């Protein structure tokens, strides 16, 4: 199932990117044409999985292979293999990563045995189904709300409304009967239904002018004529199936925007005055709201979130507002079919199996060039040295997992085509240099297994016993095996960060700081790097130049904001930030993109006593790049509480404070400064303006909540155009 989801994700991405490119080229075309493109894209992503299952595969060499391989291991099913094929297997031609299997006393090759390894991908389907169910439940709630409104809302009995609906339906060529409903209170005009469409009007609609009545009904009847309710359901279902795909949600949003523009074009093309129609939209959006949960399933006339762009389009006299006939839409449908069908049939080209007998073999078996007696002269064993350094050549896939429960440890990671796993039962200890296992508790064992793809090696360590196998065959644990195990353990420590603190201390004690710095270049993973860096800081063996070098290296090599922040906080809490460390520390802090993590780092550093004005100014300069007003304001308040803002630091402090965009956060910072040290004469004006800033903040907050800033901007634009017409 995961292969199906991954294939659908890739194909849906290709289709949606193509639709986005097409709409960019059609930006000067009618909105109805762009709406059709997004409609075909949303319908296409739903048709892709079904078409992929029904159509024959079209094998492409460049198409990515998205199936998830199943891991097997040589352990089980030996009796079945020997009973089905009693004939001796032909000899094996050794390769660079293979060993010739041993022969039994009867002259037969020991059968290959397999075990299926559990995989995390079993969780993908439940997670996907949970997301689908959540989105569909929201859609069902919206549909239930619409059905309830349809039942409790009374039909319009005013003859003037009914005559106007009939006239406009005849004008638009609608043959279906339109039900006109009127709410008992304020309600956003909206429409729903497929076979029996309905239009909902607010209670105040009876007091509307004749012009507004006509414009509103024309807009809603355009939705009915274009089947927008059905198209919205299709888009919602596409969002449910592809809830994990952000481009599908973006396509549904663009579909909704172009739908409203297309209906506005219907109204304007019927003779409505742009400035008057814009005023109607503003008044309706300002005074009316859609009933709760109905926006999930209905088609509303005016949403505040979309209104600004719609008003610009309505007042733009140069826009093309042509309608789209069925004949004009036919090429778009044909083009969509021409794209969806080949895309659904696309599949990766894979090599055909050589034969039935080699379907599960990991080692290629070829016929022997000449018969030989295995009983008389067994083949020579050939073992080649394996190295984990070549495991990432075929693929970039990498996965690491670690589980420690009581005294049992399980560590596994996948690197390219290799899988390395360490599992233990009971306590065990490594030797001094962490290249071997020194002891295992009674009754326990440690198993280290490396699967190179073509074959595998395994070492089982028990008290007083070591069992070393290559492809399931027992081999002596000789010097070559010890070298392999030493490299494997070193690679495991560097890759997973297991026992990183203990190993970092050993390197410091035996190889010194330079040895630890050399080891940092071999590590993989930000967590592991941070542990080694932190061990160096806590060792107490670094001088000021060493701390400066380490901080600079950390800022260059640790990409995780959290891990870098943890390291810098540890440095700031344990070591004085000298002049020589300032440049490296500030540079490392500036490399943190997360506002929250940068706030943590700078707050920890600025709270330390003994900072020079130059260091504090440098820290505040780094704080000025924080984008979040809340995080920056909180940091400045914490700095003000930790130390007074004197003349040397005040310019940098207020430079950072002036970068705040939020009046509320600006007021919080100024209040904190004034409360701590009073109001300097030259800052008295700032203090006098705080009440005005606070009032502006409250008024702006209410306007933002109600969407009035959009409505006021649109009303001013509409009034300006209206005065221009007069």
Secondary structure, DSSP 4 states (H G I P E B T S, - for coil): -HHHHHHHHHHHHHHHHHHHHHHHHTTTS-HHHHHHHHHHHHHHHHHHHHHHHHSPPEEETTSPP-PPPPPEETTS-HHHHHHH--SPPPPBPP-TT--PPPB-TTS-BPPP--EEPP-TTHHHHHHHHHHHHHHHHHHHHHHHHHHHHHHHSEEP--HHHHHHHHHHHHHHT--SPPEEEE-SS----EEE-SSS-EEEE-GGGGGS-HHHHHHHHHHHHHHHHTTHHHHHHHHHHHHHHTTT-HHHHHHHHHHHHHHHHHHHHHHHHTT--HHHHHHHHHHHHHH--PPTTGGGTSEES--HHHHHHHHHHHH-TTS------HHHHHHHHHHHHHHHHHHHHEEE--PPPS-GGGSS-SS-B---SS---TTTSPPPP--PPP-GGGTTSS---EEEEEEEETTEEEEEEEETTEEEEEEEES-EEE-TTSSSEEEE-TT-EEEEEEE-SS-EEEEEEETTEEEEEETTEEE---HHHHHHHHHHHHHHHHHH-TTHHHHHHHHHHHHHHHHHHHHHTT--SHHHHHHHHHHHHHTS---HHHHHHHHHHHHHH---HHHHHHHHHHHHHHS---HHHHHHHHHHHHT---HHHHHHHHHHHHTSTT--HHHHHHHHHHHTT---HHHHHHHHHHHHHHS---HHHHHHHHHHHHT---HHHHHHHHHHHHHHH---GGGHHHHHTHHHHHHHHHHHHHHHHHTHHHHHHHHHHHHHHHHHH-
